[in-house]
Amino acid sequence: MRSRLEPALPIVGAATILLLWQFLVPALGVPRFIIPTPVAVVLDLVREFPLIVSNTVPTAIESISGFLLGNIVAVAIAMIFVSSRLLKQTYFPVVLFFNTIPILALAPVIVLIFGLGIVPKIIVAAVICFFPTLVNMIRGLESPTENELELMRVLSASKLEIFRDLRLPRSIPFLFSALRIAAQGSVVGAIVGEWIGSNKGLGALIIESTFNYHAERLYAAVIVSALLAIVFFNVVGVVERRLLRYQSPAS
Amino acid sequence: MTVETATAPAIVARRLDVGYPVRGGTLRVLENLDLEVASGEFLTIVGPSGCGKSTLLRVLADLIPPLSGTVQVLGATPAVVRERRDVAFVFQDATLLPWRTVRENIALPLQVGRRSAARALAADVDALLELMGLAGLDGRYPSQLSGGQRQRVAIARALLAQPRILLMDEPFGALDEITRDRLNDELLALWERTGTTILFVTHSIIESVYLGQRVLVLAANPGRVRELVDLRAVKGTNGRCTREAPAAVEAMAHVRALLEGS
Protein backbone atom coordinates (compact mmCIF):
# COMPACT_ATOMS: atom_id res chain seq x y z
CA MET A 1 0.00 0.00 0.00
CA ARG A 2 2.70 2.40 1.02
CA SER A 3 4.68 1.95 -2.18
CA ARG A 4 1.60 2.61 -4.30
CA LEU A 5 1.02 5.92 -2.55
CA GLU A 6 4.62 7.07 -2.77
CA PRO A 7 4.47 8.60 -6.29
CA ALA A 8 1.57 10.77 -5.13
CA LEU A 9 3.52 12.27 -2.23
CA PRO A 10 5.23 15.10 -4.17
CA ILE A 11 1.80 16.11 -5.52
CA VAL A 12 0.51 16.26 -1.96
CA GLY A 13 3.56 18.34 -1.04
CA ALA A 14 3.02 20.83 -3.86
CA ALA A 15 -0.72 21.03 -3.16
CA THR A 16 -0.26 21.82 0.54
CA ILE A 17 2.25 24.58 -0.21
CA LEU A 18 -0.02 26.08 -2.88
CA LEU A 19 -2.97 25.97 -0.47
CA LEU A 20 -0.90 27.66 2.25
CA TRP A 21 0.19 30.32 -0.25
CA GLN A 22 -3.39 30.83 -1.45
CA PHE A 23 -4.81 31.48 2.04
CA LEU A 24 -1.89 32.47 4.28
CA VAL A 25 -0.39 35.25 2.15
CA PRO A 26 -3.62 37.35 1.92
CA ALA A 27 -4.35 36.56 5.58
CA LEU A 28 -0.96 38.05 6.54
CA GLY A 29 -1.94 41.21 4.66
CA VAL A 30 0.71 40.99 1.90
CA PRO A 31 -0.57 43.19 -0.94
CA ARG A 32 -1.44 41.28 -4.09
CA PHE A 33 0.80 43.48 -6.26
CA ILE A 34 3.74 42.10 -4.25
CA ILE A 35 2.72 38.43 -3.95
CA PRO A 36 -0.43 37.46 -5.81
CA THR A 37 -2.29 34.26 -4.97
CA PRO A 38 -1.76 31.16 -7.14
CA VAL A 39 -5.35 31.34 -8.39
CA ALA A 40 -4.88 34.95 -9.49
CA VAL A 41 -1.68 33.99 -11.34
CA VAL A 42 -3.40 31.14 -13.15
CA LEU A 43 -6.38 33.36 -14.07
CA ASP A 44 -3.96 35.98 -15.42
CA LEU A 45 -2.10 33.30 -17.35
CA VAL A 46 -5.36 32.26 -19.01
CA ARG A 47 -6.52 35.81 -19.63
CA GLU A 48 -3.23 36.98 -21.11
CA PHE A 49 -2.44 33.72 -22.87
CA PRO A 50 -1.90 35.29 -26.35
CA LEU A 51 0.48 37.88 -24.88
CA ILE A 52 2.41 35.21 -22.97
CA VAL A 53 2.65 32.94 -26.01
CA SER A 54 3.84 35.74 -28.27
CA ASN A 55 6.61 36.42 -25.76
CA THR A 56 7.45 32.75 -25.22
CA VAL A 57 8.10 32.08 -28.91
CA PRO A 58 11.11 34.40 -29.27
CA THR A 59 12.60 33.16 -25.99
CA ALA A 60 12.18 29.56 -27.13
CA ILE A 61 13.81 30.32 -30.49
CA GLU A 62 16.72 32.08 -28.80
CA SER A 63 17.14 29.24 -26.28
CA ILE A 64 17.10 26.49 -28.89
CA SER A 65 19.45 28.39 -31.22
CA GLY A 66 21.81 29.14 -28.34
CA PHE A 67 21.63 25.53 -27.19
CA LEU A 68 22.56 24.26 -30.65
CA LEU A 69 25.28 26.86 -31.24
CA GLY A 70 26.92 26.52 -27.82
CA ASN A 71 26.89 22.74 -27.80
CA ILE A 72 28.05 22.27 -31.38
CA VAL A 73 30.98 24.63 -30.83
CA ALA A 74 31.77 22.94 -27.50
CA VAL A 75 31.76 19.44 -29.03
CA ALA A 76 33.92 20.61 -31.93
CA ILE A 77 36.47 22.26 -29.63
CA ALA A 78 36.47 19.21 -27.35
CA MET A 79 37.35 17.05 -30.36
CA ILE A 80 40.18 19.41 -31.30
CA PHE A 81 41.52 19.48 -27.72
CA VAL A 82 41.40 15.70 -27.42
CA SER A 83 43.25 15.18 -30.69
CA SER A 84 45.92 17.81 -29.96
CA ARG A 85 47.58 17.93 -26.56
CA LEU A 86 49.43 21.05 -27.61
CA LEU A 87 46.29 23.03 -28.44
CA LYS A 88 44.61 21.84 -25.26
CA GLN A 89 47.54 22.87 -23.10
CA THR A 90 47.69 26.24 -24.84
CA TYR A 91 44.04 27.21 -24.92
CA PHE A 92 42.21 25.24 -22.23
CA PRO A 93 43.43 27.54 -19.41
CA VAL A 94 42.15 30.52 -21.42
CA VAL A 95 38.75 28.88 -21.76
CA LEU A 96 38.81 28.11 -18.04
CA PHE A 97 39.46 31.75 -17.22
CA PHE A 98 36.73 32.86 -19.59
CA ASN A 99 34.32 30.60 -17.74
CA THR A 100 34.96 32.36 -14.43
CA ILE A 101 33.40 35.59 -15.78
CA PRO A 102 29.82 35.75 -14.40
CA ILE A 103 27.34 35.55 -17.25
CA LEU A 104 25.49 38.61 -15.89
CA ALA A 105 28.71 40.60 -16.20
CA LEU A 106 29.43 39.23 -19.64
CA ALA A 107 25.92 39.77 -21.09
CA PRO A 108 26.24 43.58 -21.48
CA VAL A 109 29.54 43.09 -23.31
CA ILE A 110 27.83 40.69 -25.71
CA VAL A 111 24.94 43.14 -26.24
CA LEU A 112 27.46 45.92 -26.88
CA ILE A 113 29.15 43.84 -29.56
CA PHE A 114 26.10 42.28 -31.22
CA GLY A 115 23.48 45.00 -30.80
CA LEU A 116 19.87 44.67 -29.73
CA GLY A 117 18.55 41.99 -32.08
CA ILE A 118 18.12 38.30 -31.53
CA VAL A 119 21.83 37.52 -31.98
CA PRO A 120 23.14 38.65 -28.56
CA LYS A 121 20.45 36.59 -26.79
CA ILE A 122 21.48 33.51 -28.75
CA ILE A 123 25.12 34.20 -27.92
CA VAL A 124 24.44 34.56 -24.18
CA ALA A 125 22.47 31.28 -24.21
CA ALA A 126 25.28 29.63 -26.19
CA VAL A 127 27.95 30.84 -23.76
CA ILE A 128 26.05 29.29 -20.84
CA CYS A 129 25.74 25.95 -22.68
CA PHE A 130 29.32 25.95 -23.90
CA PHE A 131 31.44 25.28 -20.86
CA PRO A 132 29.76 22.28 -19.18
CA THR A 133 29.53 20.55 -22.55
CA LEU A 134 33.17 21.27 -23.39
CA VAL A 135 34.43 19.90 -20.08
CA ASN A 136 32.18 16.82 -20.13
CA MET A 137 32.87 16.08 -23.77
CA ILE A 138 36.63 16.18 -23.18
CA ARG A 139 36.21 13.84 -20.21
CA GLY A 140 33.96 11.56 -22.25
CA LEU A 141 36.31 11.37 -25.23
CA GLU A 142 39.17 10.56 -22.86
CA SER A 143 37.17 7.97 -20.90
CA PRO A 144 37.99 4.74 -22.81
CA THR A 145 39.75 2.27 -20.53
CA GLU A 146 43.30 1.06 -21.06
CA ASN A 147 41.95 -2.35 -22.12
CA GLU A 148 39.60 -0.81 -24.69
CA LEU A 149 42.47 1.15 -26.22
CA GLU A 150 44.62 -1.99 -26.23
CA LEU A 151 41.81 -3.93 -27.92
CA MET A 152 41.70 -1.34 -30.69
CA ARG A 153 45.47 -1.42 -31.02
CA VAL A 154 45.59 -5.21 -31.31
CA LEU A 155 43.03 -4.84 -34.11
CA SER A 156 45.35 -2.28 -35.76
CA ALA A 157 42.58 0.34 -35.69
CA SER A 158 43.47 3.77 -37.06
CA LYS A 159 43.16 6.93 -34.95
CA LEU A 160 40.01 7.79 -36.86
CA GLU A 161 38.49 4.38 -36.22
CA ILE A 162 39.37 4.55 -32.53
CA PHE A 163 37.62 7.91 -32.47
CA ARG A 164 34.54 6.70 -34.34
CA ASP A 165 34.10 3.31 -32.71
CA LEU A 166 35.40 3.95 -29.21
CA ARG A 167 35.90 7.55 -28.08
CA LEU A 168 32.72 8.98 -29.57
CA PRO A 169 30.28 6.32 -28.31
CA ARG A 170 32.05 6.38 -24.93
CA SER A 171 31.49 10.14 -24.70
CA ILE A 172 27.72 10.06 -25.30
CA PRO A 173 26.66 9.54 -21.65
CA PHE A 174 29.02 12.36 -20.62
CA LEU A 175 27.64 14.58 -23.37
CA PHE A 176 24.07 14.07 -22.29
CA SER A 177 24.67 14.88 -18.64
CA ALA A 178 26.02 18.21 -19.92
CA LEU A 179 23.14 18.67 -22.37
CA ARG A 180 20.63 18.33 -19.53
CA ILE A 181 22.36 21.20 -17.74
CA ALA A 182 22.55 23.14 -21.00
CA ALA A 183 18.83 22.63 -21.70
CA GLN A 184 17.98 24.67 -18.62
CA GLY A 185 20.93 27.01 -18.94
CA SER A 186 19.91 28.03 -22.47
CA VAL A 187 16.60 29.43 -21.14
CA VAL A 188 18.47 31.35 -18.46
CA GLY A 189 20.80 32.76 -21.11
CA ALA A 190 17.99 33.88 -23.40
CA ILE A 191 16.13 35.59 -20.54
CA VAL A 192 19.27 37.34 -19.27
CA GLY A 193 19.93 38.51 -22.82
CA GLU A 194 16.40 39.89 -23.04
CA TRP A 195 16.71 41.74 -19.73
CA ILE A 196 19.48 43.88 -21.08
CA GLY A 197 17.97 45.09 -24.29
CA SER A 198 14.70 43.81 -25.65
CA ASN A 199 11.01 44.60 -25.81
CA LYS A 200 9.88 41.08 -26.51
CA GLY A 201 10.46 37.68 -24.96
CA LEU A 202 9.82 36.31 -21.48
CA GLY A 203 12.80 38.26 -20.12
CA ALA A 204 11.38 41.53 -21.41
CA LEU A 205 7.95 40.61 -20.04
CA ILE A 206 9.47 39.88 -16.63
CA ILE A 207 11.26 43.25 -16.49
CA GLU A 208 8.26 45.21 -17.74
CA SER A 209 5.81 43.49 -15.35
CA THR A 210 8.15 44.16 -12.42
CA PHE A 211 8.41 47.88 -13.20
CA ASN A 212 4.62 48.12 -13.61
CA TYR A 213 3.85 46.19 -10.41
CA HIS A 214 1.94 43.77 -12.61
CA ALA A 215 2.68 40.90 -10.23
CA GLU A 216 0.25 38.32 -11.68
CA ARG A 217 1.77 38.69 -15.13
CA LEU A 218 5.31 38.60 -13.65
CA TYR A 219 4.56 35.34 -11.88
CA ALA A 220 2.90 33.91 -14.98
CA ALA A 221 6.02 34.75 -17.04
CA VAL A 222 8.23 33.15 -14.39
CA ILE A 223 6.14 29.96 -14.44
CA VAL A 224 6.19 29.78 -18.24
CA SER A 225 10.00 30.23 -18.18
CA ALA A 226 10.24 27.29 -15.81
CA LEU A 227 7.92 25.22 -18.01
CA LEU A 228 10.07 26.02 -21.04
CA ALA A 229 13.17 24.77 -19.22
CA ILE A 230 11.32 21.64 -18.08
CA VAL A 231 10.22 20.88 -21.65
CA PHE A 232 13.77 21.27 -22.99
CA PHE A 233 15.15 19.15 -20.14
CA ASN A 234 12.69 16.37 -20.92
CA VAL A 235 13.28 16.47 -24.67
CA VAL A 236 16.99 15.93 -23.97
CA GLY A 237 16.05 13.15 -21.55
CA VAL A 238 13.92 11.36 -24.15
CA VAL A 239 16.67 11.51 -26.77
CA GLU A 240 19.19 10.31 -24.18
CA ARG A 241 17.09 7.31 -23.19
CA ARG A 242 16.68 6.35 -26.83
CA LEU A 243 20.40 6.57 -27.53
CA LEU A 244 21.55 4.92 -24.32
CA ARG A 245 19.07 2.06 -24.28
CA TYR A 246 22.01 -0.36 -24.17
CA GLN A 247 22.70 0.61 -20.57
CA SER A 248 19.50 -0.87 -19.19
CA PRO A 249 19.91 -4.49 -18.08
CA ALA A 250 16.38 -5.43 -19.16
CA SER A 251 15.91 -6.61 -22.73
CA MET B 1 61.74 -16.53 -47.69
CA THR B 2 61.60 -19.63 -45.57
CA VAL B 3 58.57 -21.83 -45.52
CA GLU B 4 57.18 -22.25 -42.04
CA THR B 5 56.83 -25.86 -41.04
CA ALA B 6 54.74 -27.34 -38.25
CA THR B 7 57.88 -27.70 -36.19
CA ALA B 8 58.92 -24.07 -36.47
CA PRO B 9 58.32 -22.39 -33.10
CA ALA B 10 55.43 -19.93 -32.95
CA ILE B 11 57.18 -17.68 -30.49
CA VAL B 12 60.86 -17.16 -29.77
CA ALA B 13 61.99 -14.65 -27.14
CA ARG B 14 65.67 -14.18 -26.40
CA ARG B 15 67.18 -12.21 -23.49
CA LEU B 16 64.02 -10.20 -23.21
CA ASP B 17 64.01 -7.18 -20.90
CA VAL B 18 60.75 -5.29 -20.46
CA GLY B 19 60.06 -2.30 -18.26
CA TYR B 20 58.07 0.85 -17.82
CA PRO B 21 59.52 4.31 -17.48
CA VAL B 22 58.94 5.67 -13.99
CA ARG B 23 60.18 8.80 -12.29
CA GLY B 24 63.91 8.54 -11.90
CA GLY B 25 64.48 5.52 -14.10
CA THR B 26 62.93 2.35 -15.35
CA LEU B 27 60.80 -0.18 -13.53
CA ARG B 28 62.02 -3.52 -14.79
CA VAL B 29 59.12 -5.97 -15.10
CA LEU B 30 60.73 -8.83 -17.02
CA GLU B 31 64.42 -9.57 -17.00
CA ASN B 32 66.48 -11.73 -19.29
CA LEU B 33 63.58 -13.93 -20.34
CA ASP B 34 64.13 -16.77 -22.79
CA LEU B 35 61.11 -18.57 -24.14
CA GLU B 36 60.25 -20.79 -27.04
CA VAL B 37 56.66 -21.82 -27.72
CA ALA B 38 55.95 -24.50 -30.31
CA SER B 39 53.38 -23.95 -32.99
CA GLY B 40 50.04 -25.30 -31.81
CA GLU B 41 51.14 -25.47 -28.18
CA PHE B 42 48.90 -24.59 -25.22
CA LEU B 43 51.17 -22.80 -22.75
CA THR B 44 49.84 -21.59 -19.43
CA ILE B 45 51.64 -18.91 -17.44
CA VAL B 46 51.46 -18.54 -13.65
CA GLY B 47 53.34 -16.42 -11.19
CA PRO B 48 52.93 -14.03 -8.28
CA SER B 49 51.56 -10.53 -8.82
CA GLY B 50 54.08 -8.28 -10.48
CA CYS B 51 55.95 -11.10 -12.18
CA GLY B 52 55.11 -9.70 -15.61
CA LYS B 53 52.68 -12.38 -16.83
CA SER B 54 50.40 -9.86 -18.51
CA THR B 55 53.36 -7.80 -19.63
CA LEU B 56 54.77 -10.77 -21.52
CA LEU B 57 51.48 -11.17 -23.43
CA ARG B 58 51.46 -7.45 -24.17
CA VAL B 59 54.94 -7.58 -25.66
CA LEU B 60 53.89 -10.46 -27.91
CA ALA B 61 50.79 -8.52 -29.00
CA ASP B 62 52.89 -5.45 -29.83
CA LEU B 63 51.20 -3.41 -27.10
CA ILE B 64 54.49 -2.76 -25.26
CA PRO B 65 57.95 -2.56 -26.86
CA PRO B 66 60.69 -4.49 -25.06
CA LEU B 67 63.63 -2.57 -23.60
CA SER B 68 66.06 -5.04 -25.13
CA GLY B 69 66.26 -8.56 -26.45
CA THR B 70 64.47 -10.03 -29.43
CA VAL B 71 60.97 -11.34 -29.96
CA GLN B 72 59.93 -13.32 -32.98
CA VAL B 73 56.30 -14.27 -33.48
CA LEU B 74 55.65 -16.63 -36.40
CA GLY B 75 59.05 -15.64 -37.69
CA ALA B 76 58.26 -11.93 -37.79
CA THR B 77 58.14 -8.96 -35.46
CA PRO B 78 55.10 -8.58 -33.18
CA ALA B 79 54.07 -5.45 -35.14
CA VAL B 80 53.91 -7.32 -38.44
CA VAL B 81 51.98 -10.17 -36.87
CA ARG B 82 49.50 -7.74 -35.33
CA GLU B 83 48.98 -6.04 -38.70
CA ARG B 84 48.36 -9.43 -40.30
CA ARG B 85 45.76 -10.24 -37.63
CA ASP B 86 47.63 -13.42 -36.77
CA VAL B 87 47.41 -12.66 -33.08
CA ALA B 88 44.32 -12.01 -30.95
CA PHE B 89 44.00 -10.93 -27.34
CA VAL B 90 41.38 -11.82 -24.74
CA PHE B 91 41.24 -9.54 -21.69
CA GLN B 92 40.23 -10.47 -18.17
CA ASP B 93 37.28 -8.08 -18.14
CA ALA B 94 36.09 -9.20 -21.63
CA THR B 95 36.30 -5.56 -22.82
CA LEU B 96 33.10 -5.64 -24.81
CA LEU B 97 31.84 -2.31 -26.10
CA PRO B 98 28.61 -1.74 -24.13
CA TRP B 99 26.80 0.10 -26.95
CA ARG B 100 27.26 -2.81 -29.35
CA THR B 101 25.12 -5.92 -29.36
CA VAL B 102 26.71 -9.36 -29.08
CA ARG B 103 26.74 -9.65 -32.87
CA GLU B 104 28.19 -6.17 -33.32
CA ASN B 105 30.87 -6.84 -30.71
CA ILE B 106 31.96 -10.04 -32.43
CA ALA B 107 32.00 -8.22 -35.79
CA LEU B 108 34.18 -5.33 -34.51
CA PRO B 109 37.36 -6.72 -36.13
CA LEU B 110 35.61 -6.49 -39.51
CA GLN B 111 35.02 -2.78 -39.06
CA VAL B 112 38.38 -1.48 -37.90
CA GLY B 113 41.93 -1.86 -39.11
CA ARG B 114 41.03 -2.14 -42.79
CA ARG B 115 44.64 -2.25 -43.81
CA SER B 116 44.91 -5.61 -42.12
CA ALA B 117 44.07 -8.77 -43.98
CA ALA B 118 40.38 -9.28 -43.40
CA ARG B 119 39.99 -13.01 -43.62
CA ALA B 120 36.64 -13.26 -41.92
CA LEU B 121 33.27 -12.89 -43.52
CA ALA B 122 30.06 -11.74 -41.92
CA ALA B 123 28.76 -15.29 -42.20
CA ASP B 124 31.50 -16.39 -39.83
CA VAL B 125 29.83 -14.39 -37.08
CA ASP B 126 26.90 -16.80 -37.16
CA ALA B 127 29.22 -19.78 -37.03
CA LEU B 128 31.03 -18.26 -34.05
CA LEU B 129 27.77 -17.53 -32.24
CA GLU B 130 26.91 -21.19 -32.67
CA LEU B 131 30.39 -22.40 -31.71
CA MET B 132 30.54 -20.36 -28.51
CA GLY B 133 27.02 -21.30 -27.42
CA LEU B 134 25.71 -17.78 -28.00
CA ALA B 135 22.97 -18.61 -30.52
CA GLY B 136 19.88 -16.57 -29.74
CA LEU B 137 21.83 -13.99 -27.73
CA ASP B 138 23.13 -12.07 -30.75
CA GLY B 139 20.81 -9.08 -30.23
CA ARG B 140 21.62 -8.64 -26.54
CA TYR B 141 23.79 -5.90 -25.09
CA PRO B 142 26.72 -6.77 -22.79
CA SER B 143 24.82 -5.39 -19.78
CA GLN B 144 22.25 -8.14 -20.39
CA LEU B 145 24.80 -10.99 -20.28
CA SER B 146 26.32 -13.04 -17.47
CA GLY B 147 30.07 -12.93 -16.85
CA GLY B 148 30.54 -16.27 -18.59
CA GLN B 149 28.53 -15.18 -21.62
CA ARG B 150 30.59 -12.00 -21.87
CA GLN B 151 33.82 -13.97 -21.99
CA ARG B 152 32.33 -16.24 -24.66
CA VAL B 153 31.61 -13.14 -26.75
CA ALA B 154 35.16 -11.88 -26.18
CA ILE B 155 36.58 -15.23 -27.30
CA ALA B 156 34.29 -15.31 -30.34
CA ARG B 157 35.50 -11.82 -31.28
CA ALA B 158 39.12 -12.94 -30.89
CA LEU B 159 38.50 -15.98 -33.10
CA LEU B 160 36.82 -14.00 -35.88
CA ALA B 161 40.03 -13.27 -37.74
CA GLN B 162 41.14 -16.90 -37.32
CA PRO B 163 44.31 -15.93 -35.47
CA ARG B 164 47.17 -18.37 -35.30
CA ILE B 165 48.07 -17.22 -31.81
CA LEU B 166 45.58 -16.53 -29.04
CA LEU B 167 46.83 -14.52 -26.06
CA MET B 168 44.54 -14.83 -23.05
CA ASP B 169 45.10 -12.67 -19.96
CA GLU B 170 43.25 -14.35 -17.08
CA PRO B 171 40.09 -14.59 -19.17
CA PHE B 172 38.19 -16.69 -16.63
CA GLY B 173 39.62 -15.03 -13.51
CA ALA B 174 36.39 -13.29 -12.56
CA LEU B 175 34.04 -16.22 -13.19
CA ASP B 176 32.51 -18.63 -10.72
CA GLU B 177 34.12 -22.07 -10.55
CA ILE B 178 31.41 -24.02 -12.38
CA THR B 179 31.39 -21.59 -15.31
CA ARG B 180 35.18 -21.50 -15.32
CA ASP B 181 35.42 -25.31 -15.48
CA ARG B 182 32.94 -25.46 -18.34
CA LEU B 183 34.77 -22.76 -20.29
CA ASN B 184 38.05 -24.58 -19.65
CA ASP B 185 36.65 -27.65 -21.38
CA GLU B 186 35.25 -25.60 -24.24
CA LEU B 187 38.58 -23.87 -24.70
CA LEU B 188 40.43 -27.20 -24.78
CA ALA B 189 37.98 -28.52 -27.38
CA LEU B 190 38.48 -25.36 -29.41
CA TRP B 191 42.25 -25.67 -29.19
CA GLU B 192 42.15 -29.32 -30.31
CA ARG B 193 39.94 -28.47 -33.26
CA THR B 194 41.76 -25.38 -34.50
CA GLY B 195 45.38 -26.07 -33.55
CA THR B 196 45.75 -22.44 -32.49
CA THR B 197 48.78 -21.64 -30.36
CA ILE B 198 47.44 -20.44 -27.01
CA LEU B 199 49.25 -18.53 -24.28
CA PHE B 200 47.03 -18.41 -21.22
CA VAL B 201 47.81 -16.36 -18.10
CA THR B 202 46.06 -17.49 -14.93
CA HIS B 203 46.17 -17.24 -11.16
CA SER B 204 44.73 -20.70 -10.76
CA ILE B 205 47.21 -23.55 -10.32
CA ILE B 206 44.49 -26.07 -11.16
CA GLU B 207 43.63 -24.24 -14.37
CA SER B 208 47.29 -23.95 -15.36
CA VAL B 209 47.84 -27.71 -15.09
CA TYR B 210 44.48 -28.70 -16.52
CA LEU B 211 44.85 -26.55 -19.64
CA GLY B 212 48.55 -26.36 -20.35
CA GLN B 213 50.85 -28.73 -22.12
CA ARG B 214 53.55 -26.79 -20.37
CA VAL B 215 53.30 -24.37 -17.47
CA LEU B 216 55.60 -21.38 -17.43
CA VAL B 217 56.16 -20.50 -13.77
CA LEU B 218 57.51 -16.98 -13.32
CA ALA B 219 59.19 -15.44 -10.29
CA ALA B 220 58.70 -11.78 -9.40
CA ASN B 221 60.84 -8.67 -8.78
CA PRO B 222 61.96 -8.66 -11.48
CA GLY B 223 59.94 -11.16 -13.48
CA ARG B 224 62.01 -14.09 -14.68
CA VAL B 225 61.51 -17.74 -15.55
CA ARG B 226 61.36 -19.89 -12.45
CA GLU B 227 60.70 -23.14 -14.26
CA LEU B 228 59.06 -24.37 -17.39
CA VAL B 229 57.06 -27.41 -16.23
CA ASP B 230 56.47 -29.95 -18.98
CA LEU B 231 53.16 -31.76 -18.55
CA ARG B 232 53.09 -33.75 -21.76
CA ALA B 233 53.99 -36.93 -19.83
CA VAL B 234 51.12 -36.22 -17.46
CA LYS B 235 48.59 -35.82 -20.22
CA GLY B 236 47.26 -38.82 -22.12
CA THR B 237 47.68 -39.38 -25.81
CA ASN B 238 44.70 -37.06 -26.38
CA GLY B 239 46.62 -34.28 -24.62
CA ARG B 240 44.17 -34.20 -21.73
CA CYS B 241 44.03 -35.14 -18.09
CA THR B 242 41.40 -34.89 -15.40
CA ARG B 243 41.85 -32.43 -12.54
CA GLU B 244 41.94 -35.37 -10.11
CA ALA B 245 44.43 -37.67 -11.89
CA PRO B 246 47.32 -38.49 -9.50
CA ALA B 247 49.92 -37.23 -11.97
CA ALA B 248 47.98 -33.97 -12.41
CA VAL B 249 47.63 -33.49 -8.66
CA GLU B 250 51.34 -34.11 -8.31
CA ALA B 251 52.07 -31.52 -11.01
CA MET B 252 49.81 -29.00 -9.23
CA ALA B 253 51.73 -29.59 -6.00
CA HIS B 254 54.97 -29.02 -7.89
CA VAL B 255 53.74 -25.75 -9.40
CA ARG B 256 52.47 -24.67 -5.99
CA ALA B 257 55.87 -25.41 -4.43
CA LEU B 258 57.57 -23.36 -7.15
CA LEU B 259 55.25 -20.42 -6.52
CA GLU B 260 55.64 -20.58 -2.75
CA GLY B 261 59.41 -20.82 -3.05
CA SER B 262 59.71 -17.84 -5.36
Interface residues (C-beta under 8 A of the other chain):
Chain A: T145 N147 E148 E150 L151 M152 R153 V154 L155 S156 A157 S158 E161 I162 D165 L166 P169 I172 L244 Y246 Q247 S248 P249 A250 S251
Chain B: R58 A61 D62 L63 R82 E83 R85 V87 A88 F89 F91 D93 T95 L97 P98 W99 R100 T101 L108 P109 Q111 V112 G113 R114 R115 S116 R140 Y141 P142 S143 Q144
